[in-house]
Amino acid sequence: MENRVENNEKKCDRDFSGNLPVDEMVGRASRVIAPLWPLRTFVAVHPWAGLEHLTFEEVAERFRDSRGLDLFPPMAMFHEALRKGELSPRKLEERFGKWLNEEAHSIPRKEAERLCCGLLWHENVPREVMNSLEMKRLAVRMKHAKTLPDRLPVRCVRTKSAILEAQGEPRFARALDRHMIKWCKLFLDEGQAAWGMPFRESGFYCAWRKLACHDPSLSRAERGRIKQTPANAEDALKQALFNLNVPRPDMERYLEEHLIALPGWAGMLLWRSQKSGQEYRLLTEYLAIRLSTEWALVAPRLPLQETGDADHDAELLPWIGAWLHWGGWTCEQWFGMSPEERFIRLDFARRFAWMVRPRLWLEAWEDTQEEKLRETISATQTNGHARRAAAQLLFCIDVRSEPFRRHLEREGPFETFGCAGFFGLPIRTRLPDGHVHAACPAIVEPRHEVREQLPSAGSQTYLWAESAKLSVARVFKKMKQGLVTSLLLPEMSGPWLGLYMLARNAAPERVIGSIHRWRKRSAGKMKTHLTLDLESTCGDSGLPTGFSLEEKVNYVGSLLRSIGLTSAFSPLVVVCGHKSETANNPYASALDCGACGGAAGGLNARVFAELCNREEVRRALAGQGIVIPEETVFIAAEHSTTVHELRWLHVPELSPAARDAFALLQDRLRAVTRKVNLEQLAKLPGAGAAGRDPVAEAHRRAADWSEVRPEWGLAGNYAFVIGRRHLTESCNLEGRVFLHSYDWREDPDGTLLMNIAAGPVTVAQWINLQYYASTVAPHIYGSGNKATQTVTAGIGVMQGNGSDLLAGLPWQSVMASDREWFHSPLRLLVVIEAPRPYMVKLLEGNPEFRRKVSNGWLRLVSVDPVSGIWERWTPRSLGPALTLDDEAAGCAGCACD
């Protein structure tokens, strides 16, 4: 065996002289994973963003063949949607009929229809058929009469450790993952570990190479092989590829398979690498370590031969059974066909069941929901506001704003608008304590820094108090990690912390109520001012501090035009950011504003409100046709999506009319808060008990450290409506729809619509597909049970102490119980109120958005502002002339293809 390893190494040394474009290969391979942000700034990520050049079905087939991963919802979920009335059987039959008529089939139409009619409605062949005497005889006959074309070959690249696992030796793959998790935790740690990783400053690969050769969990021979690795990560990756005998055409796919094996840790390294401006450097080092470790582990077993599945007959039998049961064939007729004909029919049945059937069910589900949305909007559409609103409020497009906006408008003369929650401000904020974060979407680079500064009087006392709180927390953590202090700390703090824990668990409502009242009393924060004027000096990141006058006018004017608020201003305009409130929740930032980089949106709201109140900004806007009356005052507030309250952040001196509007708004908000909480709590398991005060219950859930569902977040989202408010004003959209205000009349060249499609729609699509992935493939793209999560390295969560870094949402964020789904995994439906020429220009001018539509990553519908006709833009309709398909063109006001 040792001679075989030596011969393999000599062969690889000869091949190693070849020049491989490592950086290009790693860059292309990285498309199968998505960057993963750390917990403190958790951002919803579209898991397959790098694969949008492929269709959704192609990506699903690729993952199914290579990883056995199903990206479509399971049949049980489809049937549950059918039972609840969320999926219309009529829509499913329409989709099935259309597929039969339009697709070119490899077998006669009648045969295909007979088989597929049975497979469409039944996930498996009936058990009595599979256990019948005829099927048993067929299985025996197959063993004695097997022919090569009967097989269903699927060519996919598999790693050496995965091949060994398929051959009954999983220890290599498990050991490889265990080693990579260990080294990633050490390298990526952000201060959680008491001892940092030695040599980390020299880079991931160099530090690993110096330490791994002393790793006692490796054998002497394995450590010896690691010592042979080159000092450079690129050379090490090349050598490992050749040592593992990976053919050159398969190298990129081989790297992809290793990245998909631990997509969370790989995604975190990709984010770190991109953030530091190194593109794929850390991924290259990660792959060099992983492949070098794989070679060190499996070298004695090389070269490997991939063998077919031992239970191949069992794989074929269900498809043959389907043909016999639904296709009307007998065993004699089946074996009377040529092997090639049998293969064609087996492959047809497998592909229909694995790819076509779930696609048809998903599209029928989406069609049903689209039709219901169209009917809801058409039945309740109004002609706009007949009277001037006392106050206008700008909310984030977040689906949780929809019920608040709906109830607020019903309570009084109020008008609401929806826009991206960062209010079009690409800023990075610096707080008085020095904390810095990007307050804009992940797809937007900050261009300005805004500092929140304390007044000179009393600032030192305030900062000292805040520093003292942090110091106590740090000292407590150090004592827990110290060798001697960790023994003393339980004796010193145990009785007090034990009493606190006992009280909080035995009488949670009373204790949480006391904490809530104490926080309200002690929440007094010193008044601060923002650096909005451009300063000559730049921050440590090179970003200018503040804005020039031209930039102020541009940001304010662009947002007001994009939402159609350019005239008829109310005396009071409230700019509302939003935040969530949870306790003991590692995913707290996932419930905050995604448009603000996973942070609360209050500071962005305050910046925008203050810019709108500047006299010089108003004068410049008036020159552009946006005249803001002198009596109009902009104020900033923050919407708590957990308890549904508005909290005032910045209220300058108000005009008499604005003061009256403010008093009216405050008076009506109490009823709004109560009604919204009552509506939202009814959706939470165990929270809608009769007789309980909804506001108190919402506060209890927000502060309860044992509460796994303080709120549903954005679960249930499925649509994004872009248009004037009168389109949806009277609709109960159940908190499932993103709402972005837009008036095409204020957008003569279509630029504003393009910006909305490129920014807010993309962010919403990321959110939508993260919820989708966490629901249909929770073991890969979710994060498991909240109760068993472990925060690791200060950056993410694992299940236990040795899993992948979990990138998606917890089980409780998408499930109502262990057996009941809450989130409906549907691809985002984008509804745009705009004339048809605007839609054509959008799709022609934004290739990325067009690709999302044509490849099935989102669905697109337009509503004609004059006639109200709905038109669906399908992949077939996005031809060179951008015309609708014939059926849709002849179906005025209908939502069918």
N, C-alpha and C positions, 0 to 999 in steps of 0.2 A: 504493500500500500504506500509506503514511504517513497518507493521508487516511482510509483505512479504520480505522486504529488510533485516530485522533483522534475520528472519529465514534463509535466504540465507547466511548471514554472519556467522551464527552459523554453518551451514552445511560446509561452506568453511573453518572455523577454524579447524573442525575435519579433513578435507581432507588435510589441509595445513601441517600436521605433516609428510606427505609423503616426500621422498627425491627425488628431481628432478635434473637431470644433466643439470643445466641451461647453464653453459658455453658451453657444447657440443651442446645443442640445438641451442643456438645463433650462434655458429660457423657454423653449418650446414645451418641454415636459411639464413645466410649472403651471401650464394652463389647466391641468386636471385638478388643481387645488385652488383655494382662495385665501387671500391674506386674512389672518386672524388677529384682531385687536385685543389688547389686554383687558381685563375685567373693568378697570377703572374708567376706560373709555370704550366700552363694548359697543360695537357697531354691527348692525345687521348686514350680513354679507350674502350675496348670491353665490351659492356653492359652485355653480358651473359657469361663472362669468367668462372664463377663458375659453369656453367651448361654444360660444354663441355663434361661431361661424358654421357650426353644424346644426341640424334641426334637433328639436327636443327628442324626437323619436330615435334619431341616430345616436344621440348621447345615451338615451335609455338602453338601446340595444348594445351599445359598447360596454356599459357598466354591467349589464346582465351577462354578457358573454365572458368578460374578463374577471369580474369579481362576484358574480352570482347575486348582484344587487339589483333590486327592482325599484325603479324610480316612479312607477305608477302606483296609485293607491291600491290596496288589496281588494279582492272581490267582495270580501265581507263588508268593507266600508261602502262600496258601491250599492250593495243590497240594502244596507242600513239607510243610505240616502234615499233609495227608492221607497223604502217603507215609510220614511218620514215625509215623503212628498217633495223632497228637494231635487229629485231627479225624475223626469217624466219618461215613462216607457215609450210614449209617442216620439220623443226626441231621439231616443236610442234606436228605434226602428227606422227613423228618417236617416240617421247617420249610417246605419247598417246598409240600408238600401242604396244610399249614395255611394258607399264604398264598393258595393257589388257592381254598380253600373259604371263607375269611373276607373276602377283599378284594372290593370291587365293581369289576368290570372294565369298561372302555369298549368291549370287543369280546367276541364270543361266547366262552364258556368253552373250547370245544374248540380254537378257533383259538389262544387264549392258551396253552393247555397244550402244543400242538404246538410253538409257537415257543419258549416258555420252557424246555421240556425240553432243547432244543438249546443255547440260550444259557446255561443254568445250568452246564453242564459244559465249555463251550468259550468261551474268551475272545474269539476272532475266528472269522469265517467262514473255512472252509478256503481256502487260497490258490488251489487249482485251480478253485474255484467263482468267486472274484473275477476270475480271469484267463480265465474261459471266454468263448467267443464270444458266448453269450447275454448276459452281463453287459456286454460291449463294445457290443453292439447297443443294450442298454438305456440305456447312458450317452449314446450318440449320439441316441437318441430323446428323452431328457430335455432335451437342449440345444434341441431344436426344439419341444418340447411342454411347456415348464415352465409351471406354474400356481402362483399365489401360495400357496394352501393347502398345497402340498407342502413349504413351508419349515418349519423348526423354530425359531421365534423364541423367544429367551430374553431378556426385558427385564432389563437390568442397567445400573447407573450406572457409567460409566467416566470417569476423569479425562481432561483434554484431552491431557496428555502420553501417556497410554495409548492414546488414539484415534490419535494420530499414530504411535505405535509399531506399532499394528495395521495402519496404512496404509503401513508400510515405512520409517518415519522414527524409529528408536529413539534418535537422538542427544538428543532433548529429555528423554525419561525418564531416560536415563543421566546427562545433565548435572544434572538436578534432584536425583537421588539423590546424586551426587558432591558437590554444594554442601551438601546437608543433612548428609551424613556429616561433612564438614569442619567445619561450624559446631557440630554437636553434640559432636564430639571436643574442640573448644576450650572450649566452655562447661562441659562435664561433667568436665573433667580434674580429677583429685585429686592433683596434684603430680608427675605423670610428666613433663609438658612443662617444658622449661627456662624458657620464657617463657609467662606466663599470658595469657589473653585480655583485652585492654584493655576497660574499661568493664563488666566482667562483673558488678560489684556493682550496676549499674543495672538488671539484668534481661536475660534472653535476647534478647527482641525489641529492646529499646533498644540493646544492644551490637551486635547484628547490623545494625541500621539505620544506626548510625554508621560501621560498618566496611565493609559490603557496597558502599556507593557508591564505595569506593576499590579494590574487588576487581579486579585486572588480568585475572582469568580471565573476566570479563564484558565484553561490548562496551560502547561508549560509550552506545548507545541503551538497552541493558539497565540500565546503571547509572543512566541518566536516569529510567527508569521507577521504579526503587527509590527514588530521591529523592522521588518523588511520593507515596510511601506515608504514611499518617497516623502521627503520633507514638505513638498508642495501639494496642496489639495488637488489641483487640476491633474498633476501627474499621477497622484494616488488614485483618482477616479478612473483615469485611462487604464492604469495597470490593473485595477480591480475588474474592469469590464473584460479585459483580455484574460485575466486569470480565471474568470468565471465562464470563459468560452462563449461569450455573448456575441452572436453574429452582428456585423455592422448594421444591416438593415433593421435589426431589432433593438438596437441600443437605446433609442429614444423611448420606445414603448417600455423597455426594461426599467428605465429611470422613472417613468410614469407610475409603474406598478409599485416601486419602492416609495414614491411620494404618497400614493393613495393608501399604502399600508398604515401610515400614521398621519392622516391629513391635518390633524390639529397641531401637532408639534411642527410639522413642515410648514403649515400656514403661519404659525407664529414666527418662525425663522424668516419666511418670505416677507412678512410685515416689517420685522426688524431691519432686514436688509434693504427694503425699499425706503424705509423711513430715514436710514442713514445715508441714502444716496448711492448704495453699493449694488443696486439692481438685484442680481441673483447670487451674490458672493456667498452669503451664509447658506443658501440652498446647495451650492456647489460643495461647500465644506461638509454639510450634512450628508449629502449623497456619497462623498468620498469616505466618510466615516462608516456609513451604513454598508456600502458595498465591500469595503475593506474588512469590516467585521463579519459580513456574510461569508466572504472567501475564507477568512480565518476559521470559521466554524465548519464549513462544508467541504473544505479542500480535500480531506481524505476520501470523500464520496465522489469526487469528480473523475471523469466526465459522467454526467447524468443522462439517462435515456428517459424521455417522456413516454409513459405507457398509457394506453387507453383505459378508460374506467372499467373496473372489474365487473361492475353491475350494469353494463351497457344494455343488456337485454331488458332489464327492469325499466330503463329509461325509455325504450322504444314501445313497450307494451301499452302504456296509456294512449299513445297516439294511434296505434293499431286498433285498440279497443274503441276509440272514438270513431274511426272509420267503420268498424263493424256495427257499432250501435246506432250512430246517426247517419253515416254515409250509406248504409244499406248493403254493405259488402258481406260476403261469407268468407270463411277461411279458404275455401277452395278457389274462390274468385281472387282473393288477395294473393295467394301464392301462384295463381295462374298468370299474373302480370310479370313483366320483366323486372329485374332488380332496379333498373333505372326508373321505371314508372313508380315502383314502390317508394323509392327514395324521394321522388318529387312530391308524392302525396304526404309522406311523413314530414318532410321539411315544411310543406304548406300548412299542415295542422299545427306543428310546433310554433311556427312564426305567427299564425293567427292567434293562438292562445296566449303567447307570451308578449306580443307587441301590438297586434291590431285590435284584439278584443279590449284590453285595458284602455287603449287610446280612444276607441269608440265610446266606451262608458264614460271616460273623463270628458270628452267633448260633449256628450249628451248632458252630463251634469252641468257643464259650463253653459251650454245652450239654454237649459232650463232656468238657471239663475239670471242669465242675460235677459230672457223674456220676462221674468218677474220684475226685474229692475225697470225695463222699458214700460211695462204696464203700470208700475207704481208711479213713475215719473209722468207718464202721459195722463194718468187719471187725476193727478193732483197739481199739475203745472199751473202756475199763476201768471199774471201779466206784469208782475213787478210791484214795487211799493207805490201805494196811492198817496201816502203822506210822508212828510219828512221825518226821519228817525231822530229821536232825542239823543241817541248815542250810537256810534258805530264801533264795532269791535273787530279787530284783526286776530284770527286764531291760526294756529298751525294746521296744516292739512291732515294731521294725525286723525285716524278714525275715531279716537276717543273724544275728539272735539265735537263730532257731529251731534250726539245727544245733548250736549251742553248748549250748543248753538240753537238747536231745535226748540228746546224748552225755554231758552232765554227769549227768543223771538216771539214765542206764544205768550210770554208774561207781560210784554209791554212794547212800546214803540222803539224797538231796537233793530238794527241792521248788522249782520255779521258778514265777514269776508274770510276766505281761506287762502293761505299762502305758505310757502316753505317756512318752517319755524325759526330759521336763522335770519329771516327778513331780508334776504339778499345781501347780507353783510359778510364778506369773506375775511373774518377777523380772527386773531388769536388774542385771548384775554389774559391779563396778568393781574391776579388778585393781591390785596394788601399783604397777605402772608407769603407772597412769592410764588404761589401756585400758578402754573401756566397750562393752558389747554387750548386746542383749536376749537373755536365755536362756530364751525361750519361743517357741511357734509364731508364725508370721507373722500368724495370724488372732486372736492374743491380745495385748492391750495390757499391757505391764508395769505392775504396781501397786506394786511395792516395789523398793528398791535394796538389794543386799547387797554389802558391801565386804569384800574379802579384804585383811587388814592384816598387816603384818610386826611382829614384836616390836621393841621399842625398841632392844634390844641387837643391834648388828650390822646393823641395817636400812640404815644409810647406806652401809656397805661393799657390801652386796648391790646396792642400787640404783645405786651408782656403777659397779659392774661391768656391770650390765645396760645402763646408759646408755652406757658406753664401747663396748659391742658395737654398739649402734644408731648411735652417732656414727661409728664406723669405716665402717659400711655407707653412711651418708649422705654422708660425705666421698668415698668411692669413687664414688658416683653423681654427685656434683657435679663430680668431676674428669673423669668420662666426658663430661659435658655442657659443660665449660668450653672456651673457644676455644683456649687455650694448653695447659692441663693435659691435654686430650684427646689431644694429640700426645705428651706425655711419659709418660702412664700406660701405654701398651703397652710402652714401653721399660723401665719400672720393674717392672711386674708380669707382663709376658708370659712370661718364662722360668719363673717359679714356677707361675703358673696353667697354663701349657702342660704342665709336668711333671705337675701334678695331673690335668689332663684326660687326658693320655696314660695315666697309671697307672690312672685310674678306668675308662677304656675298654678298655685292654689286659688288665687283671687285675681285672675288676669284683668278683668274689666275694671276693677277698682284701682289696681296698681297702674294700669295703662292710662286710665283717666287722670290720675295724679301726675304721671309723667307728661301727659299732653298739656295739662294746665301749667306745670312748671316750665315747660319749653316755651309756651306762649309768653309767660312773664319774663323769661330770661333771654328771649330771642331778640332783644333790643340790640340792633347793630348800629354802630356809628354811621352817621350820614357820610357818604363818600361822594367824590366827584370823578368824572371820567375825562380822560385825555382825548378829546375829540378833535382838537386843532392840531394840524401837522406840526411836528417838532423837527428841529434840524438833526437831532441825534436819532439813531436807530437802535432797536433792541439787540440783544445778543444773537438773535437769529437773522439779523440784517433787515428785518421788516421795519418800515417806517411807522412811527408812533403817531396815531391820529390820521386825519384826512385833510386833503386840500379842499377848498371850496368847490372846485369842479367835481371832485369825487363825491362830496356830500350830496350835491345836487343830483349827480348821476344815480347814486344808489337809491335815494329817496324817490326820485322821479320814475326810475325803472320799476320799482315795486308798485307804486301807486297806479301806474299805467297797466301793469301786468294783471292787476286785480280789478281794473275798471273803476277805480276810485279817483277820478280827476275833477269831479265837480260835486255840487250838492253835499258839501261837507256838513256834518252835524257839529253842534257846539262842543261835543266831547267825542274824542276818538281814543279808544283804549287799545293799546298794542299788547297782546297777551302771549307771553311765552308759556311753556309748560314744563312740569316736572312730576315725578312720582314720589311717593312716600312709603318706604318699606323698612322693615327691621330684620336683621340677620339674613340678608339676601345678597349673595355674591353677585347676582345678576341685576342689582339695582339700577345700574347705568343702562341696561337694556330696556328699562321702562321709562327712561328719560327721553329727551328729544334727540332722535337720530339725526336730524338736520343740524344739530349743534354739536356733533361729534360725541354723542353719548353723554351729554351734560344737560343741566337745566337750561332752559331758553330765556330765563328772566333777564340776564345781562344783555343779550341781543335786543330784547324788547325795549329795554331802557335806552340803549344806544340809539335805536331807530326813533323812539319818541323824542329824545332830546334833539336829534338832528332835525326832526320835523318842526320843532318849536323855534329853531334859530331864525332870526329875522332875515339874515343874508340868504339863507336857503330858500325861504318863502319868496323873497324878491326875485331870485333867479328862476324859481319854478313858475312864477307868474309870467315871466318872459317867455316861457315854453307853453303857456296856455293852462297851467294848473294853478288856479287861484285858490289859496286857502284863506278863508275869512279870518279877520283879526280876532273874532270871538272864539274861534276853534282852538282848542287846547288838546294836545296829545299827552296821554299819561301811559305809564307802563304798569303791567300787572303780570301775575304768574298764575296759571291754571294748574291746580293739583289734580292730576287725573285719577288719583286714588280716592280722595275724599270729595272731589268735584267742588272746590272752592276757588274763588278768585282772591288773590292777596296782592295788595297794592305795593309796588316797588318804588315808583317815582310819581308823585303827584305835585306838580308845580302850582303856582298861584293860578287859580281858575277865574275865568270871566263869569259874570253873573249867570249867563245862560248855561255855561258849562257846569257851574256849581249846582244849578237846579237839576241838570241831567245826571250829575254824579250822585246826588241825593236819591233821585228816583231809581237809578241803577242799583245802588246799595240796598235800597228797600226791597227790590224785586229779587235780588240774588239769593236771599234766604230761601224763598220758595223754589227757585231753580235748583239750588243745591240739594234740597230735600227730594224733589221729584227725580232728578238724575240719579241720585244714590239709590232711590227706591227701584228705579228701572234696572240699574246695573247690578245691584245686589241680587236681584231675582235670577240672574244668570249664573251666579256663583254657587257651587254646591254647598248646601247647608247654611246659606247666608240669608235666605229669604223668609225666615220664620216670621209669622204674623205677630204683631204687637211690639216688635222691637223698633226702636228709633233708628231710621236708616242712616242718619248723620252720625250718631254715636257708634253704630255698628261699623261704619266705614272707617272711623278713626280707630276703633279697636283693632280692626284687621290691619291697618297701616302700622300700628305700633306693636302688634303681637309677634314676638320672635319665633313662635311655632307655626305661624300661618304660612302655608305653602302657596296660597292663592290670594294675595292681598288685592289683586285686580287681574283682569284677563289680559291686560296689555292690548296688543293689536291682533289678538286671536280672532278669527272669523273674517279678516279682511279679504276682499275679493274684487273690488272695483275702485276705479279712480275717475271721478267726474271733473272735467274741466269746462267751466261755463259760468254764466251768470247765475246768481243765487236763486232767481225766480224759477229756475229749472227744477230745483230740489227743495225749495223752501218749505213746502207743506208735506214733504215725504218723511216717513219714519224709516230711515235707512238702517236702523238697529245697531248703529255704531260699527258698521262693517265697510264703510265706503270712505275713501280719501276724497276730500272736497277742495278743489283749487278754483278760486274765482278767476274768471277771464271774460273779457268783453272784446269780441273780435273787431268791434267798431273802433276801438282804441289802438288797434294793431294793423295799420294799413299795409305794411309790408310782410306781416307774418313772423317777424323776428321774435316777438314776445312768446308766441306759441312754440317756436323752436326752442327757446330757452327753457320753457316749462317742460317740454318733452325731454330735453337733454339733462335737466337737473332733477326737479321734484319727481317726475315719473320714474326716472332711473332709481332714485332712492326708494320709492315705494315698491318698485319691482324687486329690489334687493330684499326688502322686508317681506314681501309676499312670498318669494321663493325660499327665504330662510324658514318661514313658518311651514311652507309646503314640504321642504326637505326634512324638517324636524318631525313632521307627522308621518310621512310615508317611509322614511328610513331612519328612525330614531336611534338605532344602534350604531349608525355611522355619523349622521349629521345632527343628532340631538345630543343631550347631555344627561340623560337618564333621570333617576329619581333625585329630587332635591334633598331628601332625607339622608342619602348616602353619598352625597358629593363631598369632595375634599378640595379645599383651596390649596393650590400648589405653586410654589415659587413666587407667590404674590401676583401672578399674571392670569391664571385660569383655574379651571376645576377639572378634577379627575373623578372616576369612580374607584374608590379604594386608594391604594398608594402606588399602583402600577398600570395605569391605563393610558390611552391616548389623551391628549389635551382636548377636551370636549368643546366643539366649536358652536354647537347649536343651542336650542332652547330646551329647558327641562321638560320632562314628561308632563308635569302639572300645568305647563303653559299652553298645552294643546289638547290635553285630555281632561274630561270631566270626571272620569273614574278610570279604573284599570281596564274596563271593557267598553267605555263609552267615549267616543271622540267628541270634542267640542269644536275644534277648528276644522273647517271644510277645505281640503287641499285643492284649491282651484287656481289656475294661472290668472294673473291680473288682467282684468277687463278695463280698458281705457276708453272712456266715453268723452268725446270732444264736441262741444257746441261751436261749430264753425262752418262757413260755406265750403262747398266741395273744392274750389280752387285753393283754399288755405290748406286743405288736407293734402292735395297733390304737391303743393310747394313744400310742406313739411316732410313728406316722404322722399321727395327728390333732393331736398337740401340737407337731410339728416340720414346718412347711410346707416349709421348704427341703430337708430330707431327703426328704420325700415327693416333691417336685418332681424331685429327682435320680433317684428310682426311676421315677416315671411318665414322665419324658422320656427315659429310656434312658441316663442318664449313669453309672449303676451298677446292679448287679443285687442283688436281696435275697432271701435264703432264711432261714427260721426253722426251728429244730429244737426239737420239743417235749421238755422235760426228762424227762417221764415215759414217753411212748410211743416217743420217738426218731423220730417221723415228720417228714420234711422237707416243708416247704411253700414253694413259690415265690410271691413277691409280684410280679406282673407289672403293666404299665400297665393292662391290662384289669381286673385284680383290685382296683385302687385306686379303685373307684367310691364313691358316697356311703356305702354300707353297709360298705365295706372287706371285701368277701367275695372269696374266691378264685374264679377262673374255674372253670366246671363240670368241665373235664377234670382240673385239678389237685385239685379237691376230691374227685374220685372215684378218685384215684390215691394211696392211702395209702402213705407211705414211698417215693414215687417222685420223681424230680427233673425230670419233664417238665411242660410247661405244661398 
